[in-house]
């Protein structure tokens, strides 16, 4: 499973949206994700991928694509 697919599964489970609406351009606002949802997503990403997402980095995320790119870059650093 790709990183993007894994992240989609996490977001869908927490935000309760349809997987088909998740595009790289999707914003959390469009998904009706509130701040608690976003925190839960970040914690799930950290646990799932074994990475740390500092708050100052998380505040820069404006779209689903930003999250995927960030996680991909963190995973590349670990290799």
C-alpha positions as CSV (number, residue, x, y, z in Angstrom):
1,X,0.0,0.0,0.0
2,X,1.3,3.4,-0.9
3,X,1.9,6.2,1.6
4,X,-0.9,8.2,0.1
5,X,-3.3,5.2,0.4
6,X,-2.3,4.7,4.0
7,X,-2.9,8.3,4.8
8,X,-6.2,8.3,3.0
9,X,-7.3,5.4,5.2
10,X,-6.4,7.3,8.3
11,X,-8.2,10.5,7.2
12,X,-11.3,8.6,6.1
13,X,-11.5,6.8,9.4
14,X,-11.2,9.9,11.5
15,X,-13.1,12.5,9.4
16,X,-15.8,10.0,8.1
17,X,-15.6,11.2,4.5
18,X,-15.7,9.2,1.3
19,X,-12.3,8.2,0.1
20,X,-13.1,9.4,-3.4
21,X,-13.3,13.0,-2.3
22,X,-9.7,13.0,-1.1
23,X,-7.5,14.6,-3.7
24,X,-4.1,16.2,-3.3
25,X,-5.9,19.6,-3.5
26,X,-8.5,18.7,-0.7
27,X,-8.3,20.9,2.3
28,X,-9.3,19.9,5.8
29,X,-11.9,22.6,5.8
30,X,-13.5,21.1,2.7
31,X,-13.6,17.8,4.5
32,X,-15.3,19.4,7.5
33,X,-12.4,18.4,9.7
34,X,-12.2,20.3,13.0
35,X,-9.1,20.9,15.1
36,X,-9.6,17.7,17.1
37,X,-9.9,15.7,13.9
38,X,-6.6,17.2,12.7
39,X,-4.8,16.4,15.9
40,X,-6.1,12.8,15.8
41,X,-4.9,12.6,12.2
42,X,-1.4,13.9,13.1
43,X,-1.2,11.5,16.1
44,X,-2.3,8.6,13.9
45,X,0.3,9.5,11.2
46,X,3.1,9.7,13.8
47,X,2.1,6.3,15.2
48,X,1.5,4.6,11.9
49,X,4.7,5.8,10.2
50,X,7.0,6.2,13.2
51,X,7.7,9.9,12.6
52,X,7.4,13.0,14.6
53,X,5.4,16.0,13.2
54,X,6.3,19.2,15.0
55,X,3.4,21.6,15.5
56,X,5.1,24.3,13.4
57,X,5.3,21.9,10.5
58,X,1.7,20.8,10.9
59,X,0.5,24.4,10.8
60,X,1.9,24.7,7.3
61,X,-0.4,21.9,5.9
62,X,-3.0,23.5,3.7
63,X,-4.1,20.4,1.7
64,X,-4.1,16.6,1.7
65,X,-1.3,16.7,-0.8
66,X,0.9,18.7,1.7
67,X,0.4,16.0,4.3
68,X,1.3,13.2,1.8
69,X,4.4,15.1,0.6
70,X,5.5,15.8,4.2
71,X,5.1,12.2,5.3
72,X,7.0,11.0,2.2
73,X,9.9,13.4,2.9
74,X,10.1,12.3,6.6
75,X,10.1,8.6,5.5
76,X,12.9,9.3,3.0
77,X,14.9,10.9,5.7
78,X,14.6,7.7,7.8
79,X,16.2,5.5,5.1
